[in-house]
């Protein structure tokens, strides 16, 4: 009997242990399911960081590349075909208006000039003969010895002879002017910045090519450098600052410790469709000829910024089919996409012209799967992340 009781007690003990184990498993599974449910519900609402728009800068500063050119720059082409007899001004020579740069030996032109002189003498002789003939016909007409028709023909011959003589005079004047072009002179005070000829080169009237090398487009280039022109291509988003009174500071590679001042002159009132920039011209005084034509320049512009501009991190921008947008968190903690109009864009900051209000909570780095009116959870990033992000943007 005692043995039977002990057997039954062992069975009850095993059964109790099994019941307890089963209960523990069931409770654990229920707890895990509850945890999974909580995690799933929490994950369904994305965590987002928000920023508020900041007022744009009061002053706008930018640096652009530019090109410095001479105030006046004249490529000199020959107007008489022939061979270069001698050149007198080399690279870098200071010249005055009318100084002789080169002389051209043009035997063909000389022959044409001599022919024009001979033609004029022949036409003058013919004209004198028509005058004598016309006077004789008029004398005979007074005695009724000839008809009026004959007198009219004589007068017409005289007028024709005079016209031909005038044509020969004009032709001679043309060749006389071309003879003067055998001497090439400077058109104004300046510096010879290019010489593309040598003694013996053949130059063709108007073109400047010579048969030996064939690579010269002109004989000389003379540049007036007492004042320089600075050309800058300014993006259209900054064109509002281009107005009289604007001053730019200019630095050039050859004078790293020197700054030049440039004054706004004019702007092309049109944009290049390929670059969306407008050519802007400044002037720089250059009395010592420190600046040379063709110099690359770094142009620093500074002007008051337009009012009503807000700045937001570029990481908040959303590119949608509807255009540029941002995701804004409403008072109900739901995300709403809002269209904006942007101004200038940089790597970390973007100017917004319209579409934002002070105090808007804008989502930074919005998730790619974020939907309109989706619930979000606003969180504050860890200090390390926040500081690192600020350093990147700063």
C-alpha positions as CSV (number, residue, x, y, z in Angstrom):
1,X,0.0,0.0,0.0
2,X,2.8,2.4,0.9
3,X,4.5,1.6,-2.3
4,X,1.4,2.4,-4.3
5,X,1.1,5.7,-2.6
6,X,4.6,6.6,-3.4
7,X,4.1,5.7,-7.1
8,X,1.0,7.9,-7.3
9,X,2.8,10.8,-5.5
10,X,5.6,10.6,-8.1
11,X,3.1,10.7,-10.9
12,X,1.3,13.7,-9.4
13,X,4.6,15.5,-9.0
14,X,5.6,14.9,-12.7
15,X,2.1,16.0,-13.8
16,X,2.5,19.2,-11.7
17,X,5.9,20.0,-13.2
18,X,4.5,19.5,-16.7
19,X,1.5,21.7,-16.0
20,X,3.8,24.4,-14.6
21,X,6.2,24.2,-17.6
22,X,3.3,24.4,-20.0
23,X,1.9,27.4,-18.2
24,X,5.3,29.1,-18.3
25,X,5.6,28.5,-22.0
26,X,2.1,29.7,-22.7
27,X,2.7,32.9,-20.6
28,X,6.1,33.5,-22.3
29,X,4.5,33.2,-25.7
30,X,1.7,35.5,-24.8
31,X,4.3,38.0,-23.5
32,X,6.4,37.7,-26.6
33,X,3.4,38.2,-28.8
34,X,2.5,41.3,-26.8
35,X,6.1,42.6,-27.2
36,X,6.0,41.9,-31.0
37,X,2.7,43.8,-31.2
38,X,4.1,46.8,-29.4
39,X,7.3,46.8,-31.5
40,X,5.3,46.5,-34.7
41,X,3.0,49.3,-33.7
42,X,6.0,51.4,-32.7
43,X,7.8,50.7,-36.0
44,X,4.8,51.6,-38.0
45,X,5.2,55.2,-36.9
46,X,8.6,56.4,-38.3
47,X,10.9,58.5,-36.1
48,X,11.8,61.8,-37.7
49,X,14.0,64.8,-36.8
50,X,12.6,68.2,-37.6
51,X,14.1,71.7,-38.1
52,X,12.6,75.1,-38.5
53,X,13.4,77.6,-41.2
54,X,15.9,80.3,-40.5
55,X,15.9,83.8,-41.9
56,X,18.2,84.3,-44.9
57,X,21.5,86.2,-44.6
58,X,21.3,89.9,-44.6
59,X,24.4,90.2,-46.8
60,X,25.1,88.0,-49.8
61,X,28.7,87.2,-50.8
62,X,29.9,85.1,-53.6
63,X,33.1,84.4,-55.6
64,X,33.1,83.9,-59.3
65,X,35.7,83.4,-62.0
66,X,36.3,86.3,-64.4
67,X,38.5,87.4,-67.3
68,X,40.4,90.7,-67.5
69,X,40.7,92.3,-71.0
70,X,42.1,95.5,-72.3
71,X,40.0,98.7,-72.4
72,X,40.6,98.9,-76.2
73,X,42.1,96.0,-78.2
74,X,42.7,96.3,-81.9
75,X,43.9,93.4,-84.2
76,X,45.8,95.1,-87.1
77,X,45.1,93.6,-90.5
78,X,46.9,94.6,-93.7
79,X,45.0,96.6,-96.3
80,X,47.7,96.2,-98.9
81,X,48.9,92.8,-100.2
82,X,52.6,92.3,-100.4
83,X,55.7,91.3,-98.5
84,X,56.7,92.5,-95.1
85,X,59.6,94.9,-95.7
86,X,60.3,95.6,-92.0
87,X,58.6,95.5,-88.6
88,X,59.5,98.1,-86.0
89,X,57.6,97.3,-82.8
90,X,57.9,94.0,-81.0
91,X,56.0,92.4,-78.1
92,X,55.5,94.7,-75.2
93,X,56.5,97.9,-77.0
94,X,54.7,101.1,-75.9
95,X,53.3,102.9,-78.9
96,X,51.6,106.2,-79.6
97,X,48.8,106.8,-82.0
98,X,50.4,107.0,-85.5
99,X,53.6,105.2,-84.6
100,X,54.9,103.0,-87.5
101,X,54.5,99.3,-86.7
102,X,55.7,97.8,-90.0
103,X,56.2,98.5,-93.7
104,X,54.9,96.4,-96.6
105,X,56.7,96.1,-100.0
106,X,53.8,95.9,-102.5
107,X,55.1,96.0,-106.1
108,X,51.8,94.9,-107.5
109,X,50.1,97.8,-105.8
110,X,52.8,100.2,-107.0
111,X,52.2,99.1,-110.6
112,X,48.4,99.6,-110.2
113,X,49.0,103.1,-108.8
114,X,51.2,104.0,-111.8
115,X,48.6,102.6,-114.1
116,X,45.9,104.8,-112.4
117,X,48.1,107.9,-112.9
118,X,48.5,107.1,-116.6
119,X,44.8,106.5,-117.0
120,X,44.1,109.9,-115.4
121,X,46.5,111.6,-117.8
122,X,44.9,109.9,-120.8
123,X,41.4,110.8,-119.7
124,X,42.4,114.4,-119.0
125,X,43.8,114.7,-122.5
126,X,40.6,113.2,-124.0
127,X,38.5,115.6,-121.9
128,X,40.6,118.6,-123.1
129,X,40.0,117.5,-126.7
130,X,36.2,117.4,-126.2
131,X,36.3,120.9,-124.7
132,X,38.1,122.3,-127.7
133,X,35.7,120.5,-130.1
134,X,32.6,121.7,-128.2
135,X,33.9,125.3,-128.3
136,X,34.5,125.1,-132.1
137,X,31.0,123.6,-132.7
138,X,29.5,126.4,-130.7
139,X,31.4,129.0,-132.8
140,X,30.3,127.5,-136.1
141,X,26.7,127.4,-134.8
142,X,26.7,131.1,-134.4
143,X,27.1,131.5,-138.2
144,X,24.5,128.8,-139.0
145,X,27.3,126.6,-140.5
146,X,26.3,123.5,-138.5
147,X,23.1,122.0,-137.2
148,X,22.0,122.2,-133.6
149,X,22.1,118.4,-133.4
150,X,25.9,118.5,-134.0
151,X,26.4,121.1,-131.3
152,X,24.4,118.9,-128.8
153,X,26.5,115.9,-129.7
154,X,29.7,117.9,-129.0
155,X,28.3,119.0,-125.6
156,X,27.4,115.4,-124.7
157,X,30.9,114.3,-125.6
158,X,32.4,117.0,-123.4
159,X,30.2,115.9,-120.4
160,X,31.1,112.2,-121.0
161,X,34.8,113.0,-121.1
162,X,34.5,115.0,-117.9
163,X,32.8,112.0,-116.2
164,X,35.4,109.6,-117.4
165,X,38.1,111.9,-116.1
166,X,36.5,112.1,-112.7
167,X,36.2,108.3,-112.6
168,X,40.0,108.1,-113.2
169,X,40.6,110.7,-110.5
170,X,38.6,108.6,-108.0
171,X,40.4,105.4,-109.0
172,X,43.8,107.2,-108.5
173,X,42.6,108.4,-105.1
174,X,41.8,104.8,-104.1
175,X,45.2,103.6,-105.1
176,X,46.8,106.6,-103.4
177,X,45.0,105.6,-100.2
178,X,46.1,102.0,-100.5
179,X,49.7,103.2,-101.0
180,X,49.5,104.8,-97.5
181,X,48.5,101.4,-96.1
182,X,51.9,100.1,-97.0
183,X,52.9,101.8,-93.8
184,X,51.1,100.1,-90.9
185,X,50.6,102.4,-87.9
186,X,49.1,102.2,-84.4
187,X,45.5,103.3,-84.1
188,X,45.8,104.6,-80.5
189,X,48.2,104.8,-77.6
190,X,48.8,101.4,-76.1
191,X,51.1,98.3,-76.0
192,X,51.8,95.8,-78.7
193,X,50.6,92.5,-77.2
194,X,50.9,90.4,-80.3
195,X,53.2,90.4,-83.4
196,X,52.3,87.7,-86.0
197,X,54.6,88.6,-88.8
198,X,58.3,88.4,-89.8
199,X,60.3,90.1,-92.5
200,X,59.6,88.5,-95.9
201,X,56.2,87.1,-95.0
202,X,53.5,87.6,-97.5
203,X,50.4,89.3,-96.2
204,X,47.0,89.5,-98.0
205,X,44.9,92.5,-97.9
206,X,42.2,92.2,-95.2
207,X,43.0,88.7,-94.1
208,X,46.5,88.8,-92.6
209,X,47.4,85.3,-93.7
210,X,50.9,84.7,-95.0
211,X,51.8,81.8,-97.3
212,X,54.9,80.6,-95.3
213,X,53.3,79.5,-92.0
214,X,49.6,80.2,-92.7
215,X,48.8,80.5,-89.0
216,X,48.7,84.2,-88.4
217,X,45.3,85.9,-88.5
218,X,46.6,89.5,-88.1
219,X,49.8,91.4,-88.2
220,X,49.7,93.0,-84.7
221,X,47.4,93.4,-81.7
222,X,47.6,96.8,-79.9
223,X,46.0,97.1,-76.5
224,X,45.1,100.1,-74.5
225,X,45.7,99.1,-70.8
226,X,45.3,102.3,-68.9
227,X,42.0,100.9,-67.7
228,X,40.8,97.2,-67.9
229,X,37.5,95.5,-68.5
230,X,36.5,92.6,-66.3
231,X,34.0,90.2,-67.6
232,X,32.1,87.9,-65.2
233,X,29.3,85.4,-66.0
234,X,26.8,85.9,-63.1
235,X,24.1,83.2,-62.4
236,X,20.6,84.4,-62.9
237,X,19.6,83.9,-59.3
238,X,22.1,86.6,-58.3
239,X,21.3,89.0,-61.2
240,X,19.2,91.2,-58.9
241,X,22.4,92.5,-57.3
242,X,23.8,93.8,-60.6
243,X,23.1,97.5,-60.5
244,X,25.1,100.8,-60.7
245,X,27.2,101.4,-57.6
246,X,28.1,97.7,-57.1
247,X,31.8,97.2,-56.3
248,X,33.8,94.0,-56.6
249,X,37.2,93.1,-55.1
250,X,39.4,91.2,-57.5
251,X,42.4,89.0,-56.9
252,X,44.7,87.5,-59.6
253,X,47.2,84.6,-59.4
254,X,50.3,86.7,-60.1
255,X,49.6,89.1,-57.2
256,X,48.3,86.8,-54.4
257,X,48.7,89.5,-51.7
258,X,47.2,92.4,-53.7
259,X,43.5,93.2,-54.1
260,X,42.1,95.3,-57.0
261,X,38.8,97.2,-56.9
262,X,36.4,96.9,-59.9
263,X,33.4,99.1,-60.5
264,X,30.2,97.9,-62.1
265,X,29.8,99.1,-65.7
266,X,27.0,97.2,-67.4
267,X,25.3,93.8,-67.8
268,X,24.0,92.0,-70.8
269,X,20.3,92.0,-70.3
270,X,19.8,88.4,-71.3
271,X,20.9,85.0,-70.1
272,X,22.9,82.3,-71.9
273,X,20.5,79.4,-72.3
274,X,23.3,76.9,-71.9
275,X,24.7,78.3,-68.6
276,X,21.8,80.5,-67.3
277,X,24.3,83.3,-66.7
278,X,24.5,86.9,-67.7
279,X,27.7,88.5,-68.9
280,X,28.6,91.4,-66.5
281,X,31.2,94.0,-67.2
282,X,33.3,95.9,-64.6
283,X,36.1,98.4,-64.9
284,X,39.5,98.4,-63.2
285,X,41.9,101.3,-63.2
286,X,45.3,100.1,-64.3
287,X,47.7,103.1,-64.6
288,X,50.8,101.1,-63.9
289,X,49.9,98.3,-66.4
290,X,50.1,95.7,-63.6
291,X,47.1,93.8,-65.1
292,X,47.4,92.3,-68.6
293,X,44.7,91.2,-71.0
294,X,43.6,87.6,-70.7
295,X,44.3,87.4,-67.0
296,X,42.2,85.0,-64.9
297,X,40.6,86.7,-61.9
298,X,38.7,85.7,-58.8
299,X,35.9,88.2,-58.4
300,X,34.3,88.7,-54.9
301,X,30.9,90.3,-54.9
302,X,29.0,91.4,-51.8
303,X,25.6,93.0,-51.7
304,X,22.4,93.2,-49.5
305,X,20.3,90.0,-49.8
306,X,16.7,90.1,-50.8
307,X,14.2,90.2,-48.0
308,X,11.6,87.4,-47.3
309,X,14.1,84.6,-47.9
310,X,14.2,81.5,-45.6
311,X,17.1,79.1,-45.3
312,X,16.6,75.3,-44.7
313,X,19.1,72.4,-44.8
314,X,19.4,71.0,-48.3
315,X,18.8,67.5,-46.8
316,X,15.1,68.5,-46.2
317,X,14.3,68.8,-49.9
318,X,12.0,66.3,-51.6
319,X,12.1,66.0,-55.4
320,X,8.7,65.0,-56.6
321,X,6.8,65.0,-59.8
322,X,4.9,68.0,-58.5
323,X,8.2,69.9,-58.2
324,X,10.4,70.9,-55.2
325,X,8.7,70.1,-51.9
326,X,9.4,69.6,-48.2
327,X,7.6,67.4,-45.6
328,X,6.1,69.4,-42.8
329,X,4.9,67.9,-39.5
330,X,1.5,69.3,-38.5
331,X,0.1,69.8,-35.0
332,X,-1.5,66.3,-35.2
333,X,2.0,64.8,-35.8
334,X,1.1,63.9,-39.4
335,X,3.4,64.6,-42.3
336,X,2.2,66.8,-45.1
337,X,4.1,67.6,-48.3
338,X,4.3,71.3,-49.2
339,X,5.5,72.8,-52.5
340,X,8.1,75.5,-52.3
341,X,10.0,77.9,-54.6
342,X,13.8,77.7,-54.1
343,X,16.4,80.3,-54.8
344,X,20.1,79.5,-54.8
345,X,21.1,76.0,-53.7
346,X,24.3,75.0,-51.9
347,X,25.6,71.7,-50.6
348,X,24.2,72.2,-47.2
349,X,21.8,75.2,-47.3
350,X,19.1,76.2,-49.7
351,X,17.3,79.5,-50.0
352,X,13.5,79.3,-50.1
353,X,11.6,82.2,-51.7
354,X,8.1,81.1,-50.9
355,X,6.1,78.2,-49.4
356,X,7.3,78.3,-45.8
357,X,6.1,80.0,-42.6
358,X,8.0,80.8,-39.4
359,X,7.8,77.9,-37.0
360,X,7.2,75.2,-39.6
361,X,8.5,71.8,-38.5
362,X,10.3,70.4,-41.5
363,X,11.5,66.8,-41.6
364,X,15.2,66.4,-42.1
365,X,16.1,63.5,-44.4
366,X,12.5,62.3,-44.9
367,X,12.1,58.6,-45.5
368,X,11.7,57.5,-49.1
369,X,8.5,55.7,-48.3
370,X,6.9,58.6,-46.4
371,X,3.3,59.1,-47.4
372,X,1.0,62.1,-47.3
373,X,-0.8,62.5,-44.0
374,X,1.2,59.6,-42.5
375,X,1.7,59.7,-38.7
376,X,5.3,60.4,-37.6
377,X,7.1,60.5,-34.3
378,X,9.3,63.6,-33.7
379,X,12.5,62.7,-31.9
380,X,15.6,64.6,-30.8
381,X,18.9,63.1,-32.3
382,X,21.7,62.1,-30.0
383,X,24.2,64.9,-29.2
384,X,27.0,63.3,-31.1
385,X,24.9,63.0,-34.3
386,X,23.5,66.5,-33.9
387,X,27.0,68.0,-33.4
388,X,28.4,66.1,-36.4
389,X,25.5,67.2,-38.6
390,X,25.9,70.8,-37.6
391,X,29.6,70.7,-38.4
392,X,28.9,69.3,-41.8
393,X,26.4,72.1,-42.5
394,X,28.4,74.9,-40.9
